[in-house]
Amino acid sequence: MSSFMDTKIEFLKGVGPAKAKLLNEELGIQTYLDLIYHFPFRYEDRSHFQTISQIIPEIDNVQIKGVIRKVEVVGAARKQRLTASFQDKTGQIELVWFKGVNWMKGKLKPGVPYIVYGKPSLFQTKYSISHPEIEVLTPANEAGKKSLLPIYATTEKLKKRYLDSKAIVKIMQELFKSQGIALTETVDHDVLSKMHLVDLKTALKHIHFPPDAEAKNRALERLKFDELFFIQLKIFREKSDKKEVHKGIVFQKSHLVHDFYTNHKPFELTDSQKQVIKEIYTDLQSGYQMNRLLQGDVGSGKTITAFVCMLIAIGSGFQTAIMAPTEILAIQHYQGLAEYCEKLGLKIRLITGSTKKSARKKYLEELASGEMNILVGTHALIENDVQFNRLGLVVIDEQHRFGVAQRAKLWQKNKHVYPHVLVMTATPIPRTLAMTLYGDLEISTIRELPKGRKPIKTSHLYDSSRLKLFGFIRREIDLGRQVYIVYPLIEESSALDYKDLMDGYESISRAFPNTPLSILHGKMKSKDKDFEMDRFVRGETKIMVATTVIEVGVNVPNASVMVIENSERFGLSQLHQLRGRVGRGADQSYCILMTGSKISREARERIGCMVATTDGFEIAEKDLELRGPGDLMGTQQSGLLDLKVADLTTDGELLKKARLLAEQIIDDDPELTSPSHTRIAKHLSKDQIASLKWSAIS
């Protein structure tokens, strides 16, 4: 952009130093460029006038022309209101002000024509508009009102200093009157032509002051494209650079894989699992460091898939590691793989915060000497004394639960060359979010569940059906099965009407006096958690009363019922994760979502989605729609998704087009040296797009 656009906002007519300081503090607007990129968040349709006879109360705002016939102040001193009788050729409506009565009374003149804008309501057979916008009707403003009026975000502090949306409109109009306004185009002409986009100057003018809805929509499309295109361009450039910088270990075919496939695999792998293994094997032989995300629904067989890939690395003489976010999950991985390792003659060890010093010392010696093949653990794996002999492949489970620095430490454990990295998640990531946040990772997806698994039946019950619920639980226990009952809180909260865990435990104890129970929550000591979990795994207890500590990492095939209390308090992703704790055996499993009778519309939507589908990817898309990308991925405050106009919940098609174009450009011209990419290169070099560093280390 030109130096004109870098001019401080205080030099714009009508602003000055005091207002400029406020605009900077409250909205981050310092320069003309900042101002022009402060977009309206909605528009009021002033494109036509209605008559009073056309008014439908409570439906929408209306814009009418007419004359004030009578103005009067009604009521006692402290409860005064100002009323004005306003009429056109078709009828009459009352205008009402409850604040600024004396000020408004001085402004209103009977017999003068006005334009009025506001939301009408019906009270005792009379139409009225409270606190309408009103201004004298002139030929100039009548013409000006026939448009879409931009509404800008502002703050209470700004409003108190008369910097409301109307004031920002006037400031914006002054900017567009400026003779020196110049905007440097960010993309080259062939891109505009290929994508059928308007130029940047037109887009910015029409986003603020659209002559009609079509112009506004075309402006939006151009600005959305810019945001998405430059993010994707940067992703593909980083991906291209990384391949050159990060050379990878080349693994050979392994006899261990053949032995496992032929003699020891627990079940027939699904087509999805086989496809993922092929994709990973191609990476492991490419000569470049693998950086792949493996996503699959709960119970889809990600761990066995990862184990096959670990065998490829071990067969080539390298060590492997699995890092899990919790001790429970690390233990589960260790126990699940230990029997296969024993059959294959491999040495697998577990290191967590609870590992005894003597055992830890022995394991670290085995690791450093190369005697150990697989190390499973929690954050303990990234400690400085954990030294591998030849680390070839790192598997990180539920990777979003680790910080970037933590993952980087494990990534750098190999002395000579970076190990291959496979990160796994049981939280399906919506397609548009994956393309944006994980664009420079390769993504593999397991869509199928292992054969023989029955879909979990999900139902919604109200608290009034609790006796029915208890009867169902008894029948399942009588059949030899086990039950989870999950509560949102550990302690009672007066502010939030949750059923707390301890109260729930007592009521379950009373309802099932002869049934052994377990209890599990985050405030328990590790050894107590392990004790309770172990009892439930062995079938000594039949009901596990728990908080969401069991959301990830508990695998009890005999558990067939998941009851989630106050399910309206949970997000969709969390509900789906909890449901995934059952349905792991051959028996039919059930998930029962309990709520009170009064729940919000959004909570009802979430619960309806859970009842309707068990597809984690469908649920993830709905979660994105309801919560937005910032809340969903925790990126709201990180700057990773600082999108002003693009919306990943609705702009998936535009994102696909922008991504495809970005990929083609980087494939054809990685350094952007072609004359046809001059503007793109120049804009990219300014580094205006937030750097996406998550995926650089998975």
Steps between C-alpha positions, in 0.01 A plus 500: 500500500615857439643727768170692490326197652759502783387850605399526865122510548518825701570693178167401346235775506269459800735278704787683673741375770244425777266290283799336330631388840162348587463325162846349545438387859153356439513372140871487413456764227818706458529572127281554195575138405373376839186707454423371151538141628257562787206339323128530584367196686152540350290730281164664541288482189413859414443414136127575513230676702187340641168666567347485847224272368766245390651468849508155662593543869789310665619362163770741387617859493309736272585825322211740453446860380240725660416802711486553877158632599523525880777478764431463873668396825307237694539377861648621829849653531705182546288291265453748222485393140482700181243400238464628146209426269650418159295445186516447124221472241415144613486521877645608833763364743629620838868577556617462863811611692566401862846664518618845393140623516575876523777484237281315249203728572709799392596328173157386379290746299135429414413542135855425383556187282738240649659165418447252786680165544442244774329182616120529534304327776132461576369611840127497575401521130742793441818486294805671649877527449720554805810720462492511119767659282349819366621778270347774291402383151694674220550397135866422577450274800194336343725387215776401743267286706422277204797272571653246739622686807817355660492428874842497669620337820566750774528499881322661795800725560491620139124554509538722807740714297255517208692247291210269424439320170356816342814696589720228350289516181577874475871443563503226235326730252771761558768241426339404169473870404880532535667575169815307586333168582700228330480126551762263362343192341607179678449251217581510131247557223493137384391389851217756503392383157527129580307531829249759363583748776467879522815708554604584856414870488143425385467225761605728785274784385200271464555315827450834676249669270334242275265646238298177518505147643676351197788749526533423873510125431766537228709717732468240777604219267814688395606581855426147621704363213799718596496374859471134409731512196795659680469260795504205259784650298711532812415143606610353165814712497596376847421146393726535195782655707472232770552219251829658397620564855376189684642191336369177645614148587416246228351179645505167320238224486478318831462129579334610825203641309458174309526296823241720677260495204527125452505374858399757760262771381190505728246558222480555126606857424242721331558642153549843663777367725675329208483821295647705786786251545579530127504881524733492801728237343537722192608787729749279686672412173491849346826636641313789664398526862142380542269742675157338485176541691296181549141574590240238569189465707509347848553124468602514132832318557755783485734337754534171309555700181776699669652178639535353149685817399723471807590146392624642168739729691613227743560260210745756359695511827341808660319567828150642534307693764136565588417807708153523657350793695391303809637215703179300449534527122874421507433187708226395260735533201770305683268218607339482156832464316701299755345162404580553130855613583554185707386280210727691258799494736506881548577692817239762600516713815280757676630818664264737682522727803412197717784276374729396789856637492662157477280394205547837331878474525495152345267611217715803416806276472313265264385802298844657467662169402240432230379185676148645540280514189194695617467755778148599610441788737356835595679838523773302679636407153616855430719527811870556432622165636282306252757433224431276202763305307332525156156658512329450165127559557305699758125444551319772694148414614235767551764747385291813566543436873874571478657841457717576199814519717427160653461338157815671375707345780399149397546589134864594570591182691694356205855632476559486126170524314146585601284190562183446302193634682151352508245692707164344579168643607166340581338841465403520134598834352259674263632505144524879471679530835746224409583675170571822688672391821671183385551587136867407485450167675398207292167376635388138516151405607350172626129523421393140575455320829635143535262233372253360751464824698136592557408871479433651844132578561466853640190639672402815687316467834375768739558488876136398542590164337766411759314192631476372143876558464581309822286207384691488171838510680394209725407289197838565337687415822293180535623407151857529632580840354647817650391865505662846498315793659673832427445833680627844397626621840679362804362748755164669532472842338234746607550707185449211263229244561713193427457164664827461683690175506485422869124558522461281192716227651284495815173482303638217281612317816147525639339387173743203462578394860632155405702608195874574544589852376818680397560876510750694288577872480787738432573590863584143599863391542641297212525179701134535609390559142695195385346290778143601412557462127662161544202373703263609223717351223509163684121508543512519881283814488199529271437877494768768451388842626743751352573844364636554148836360611382182321438690174820370344695188572265253664437180310263255668332278236249369756363852568181538297326808646616861517271733697592870474335715766423866420602425143392850395813627679737313267621594153425272204858381468517409870166316485626300203828417675313381809265288290808336347587340834229240431433296187840329518374146546264267314190597704256773402600823676298804603561867573235680705505881512327631814372859532246706687181595318617857428801519272617759247436478126871444432522222761196337341677517161812334642301221663291453185819461297634239742177300482489522119853387414808316629721635217773703669572701185138604464499596868821701456343700216195575717728598789684742271167647386380549859820615667718652230864417425654707779310329781529158340878492465601748770639740239292805589779669695795353313460702180502186290152561365485878495243504221312826452247390240554136405299242695620140500150375580353640178789574263622145438460519122691828474773354725531198267538727195754722678694194618508343154623822342767551770624143452521543121694827533757358746540181294568705184696784659624416855697824538229718339753651258272496194387847381141374522544452877666836579212643703448176692870479590505863611195462720622172649839651584329753726406205718156638571354155547552352847769235497357149534756315710292221656558256223872569465541258788173315449 
